[in-house]
Amino acid sequence: MPCSDGGYHDSPVQYRDNPEVKERLDRATRLLCSLCKLMSHDEMTHQTSELQVWWAKHQVEDQKREAAEIKAQVKKKAAAAKKREKTKQRKAGLAKLSSKEREALGL
């Protein structure tokens, strides 16, 4: 009998619709990933073809996820820098106004 996580054998469950099942699958994936990272290439070649295929696909997925995370971080930093620059320009513009001009603008 194949190994399992010990849950939900009698009915098919969509993990996306069930947070408990999704968490169990995510945890199992994290554990398996951690173990595979510890294996050398030679050790991996002695594993089942099912694990080797899963690991190859998982590494590609990880690279895509990491690239997306880096892209999101860069985008977030760029937005923050743009906001800081806009605030700096606003302050510089306001500094050029006299107190009467600021009062007239309601500032």
C-alpha positions as CSV (number, residue, x, y, z in Angstrom):
1,M,0.0,0.0,0.0
2,P,1.4,3.4,-0.9
3,C,2.4,5.8,1.9
4,S,0.0,8.6,2.8
5,D,-0.4,11.4,5.3
6,G,-2.9,9.3,7.2
7,G,-6.0,11.3,6.3
8,Y,-9.0,11.3,4.0
9,H,-8.9,7.8,2.4
10,D,-12.7,7.3,1.8
11,S,-13.6,10.4,-0.2
12,P,-11.9,12.7,-2.7
13,V,-11.2,16.1,-1.2
14,Q,-10.3,19.2,-3.1
15,Y,-7.4,20.7,-1.0
16,R,-8.1,24.2,-2.3
17,D,-11.5,24.0,-0.7
18,N,-10.3,22.6,2.6
19,P,-7.7,24.6,4.6
20,E,-6.8,21.7,6.8
21,V,-6.0,19.4,3.9
22,K,-4.1,22.2,2.1
23,E,-2.0,22.8,5.2
24,R,-1.2,19.1,5.5
25,L,-0.2,18.9,1.9
26,D,1.9,22.1,2.2
27,R,3.6,20.7,5.3
28,A,4.3,17.3,3.6
29,T,5.7,19.2,0.6
30,R,8.0,21.4,2.8
31,L,9.3,18.2,4.6
32,L,9.9,16.3,1.3
33,C,11.6,19.4,-0.2
34,S,13.9,19.7,2.8
35,L,14.9,16.0,2.6
36,C,15.5,16.2,-1.1
37,K,17.7,19.3,-0.7
38,L,19.9,17.2,1.7
39,M,20.5,14.5,-0.9
40,S,23.4,14.6,-3.3
41,H,22.8,14.1,-7.0
42,D,24.1,10.6,-6.7
43,E,21.8,9.8,-3.8
44,M,18.8,11.2,-5.8
45,T,19.6,8.9,-8.7
46,H,19.0,5.9,-6.4
47,Q,15.5,7.1,-5.5
48,T,12.3,6.1,-7.2
49,S,11.6,7.6,-10.6
50,E,8.4,9.1,-9.1
51,L,10.5,11.0,-6.6
52,Q,13.1,12.1,-9.2
53,V,10.4,13.5,-11.5
54,W,8.6,15.2,-8.6
55,W,11.9,16.7,-7.4
56,A,12.8,18.0,-10.9
57,K,9.3,19.6,-11.3
58,H,9.4,21.0,-7.7
59,Q,12.7,22.7,-8.3
60,V,11.4,24.4,-11.4
61,E,8.3,25.5,-9.5
62,D,10.5,26.8,-6.7
63,Q,12.6,28.8,-9.1
64,K,9.5,30.3,-10.6
65,R,8.1,31.2,-7.2
66,E,11.4,32.7,-6.0
67,A,11.6,34.7,-9.2
68,A,8.1,36.0,-8.7
69,E,8.9,36.8,-5.0
70,I,12.0,38.8,-6.1
71,K,10.0,40.6,-8.8
72,A,7.4,41.5,-6.2
73,Q,10.0,42.8,-3.8
74,V,11.7,44.9,-6.5
75,K,8.3,46.3,-7.5
76,K,7.4,47.1,-3.8
77,K,10.8,48.8,-3.3
78,A,10.4,50.8,-6.5
79,A,6.9,51.9,-5.4
80,A,8.3,52.9,-1.9
81,A,11.1,54.9,-3.6
82,K,8.6,56.6,-5.9
83,K,6.5,57.6,-2.9
84,R,9.5,58.9,-1.0
85,E,10.5,61.0,-4.0
86,K,7.0,62.3,-4.4
87,T,6.9,63.3,-0.7
88,K,10.3,65.0,-1.1
89,Q,9.2,66.9,-4.1
90,R,6.0,68.0,-2.3
91,K,7.9,69.2,0.7
92,A,10.3,71.1,-1.6
93,G,7.4,72.7,-3.4
94,L,5.7,73.7,-0.2
95,A,8.9,75.1,1.2
96,K,8.9,77.6,-1.7
97,L,5.5,79.0,-0.7
98,S,5.1,81.8,1.8
99,S,3.0,81.3,4.9
100,K,0.2,83.4,3.2
101,E,0.3,81.2,0.1
102,R,0.1,78.0,2.2
103,E,-2.8,79.5,4.2
104,A,-4.6,80.4,1.0
105,L,-4.2,76.8,-0.1
106,G,-5.5,75.5,3.2
107,L,-2.2,74.0,4.2
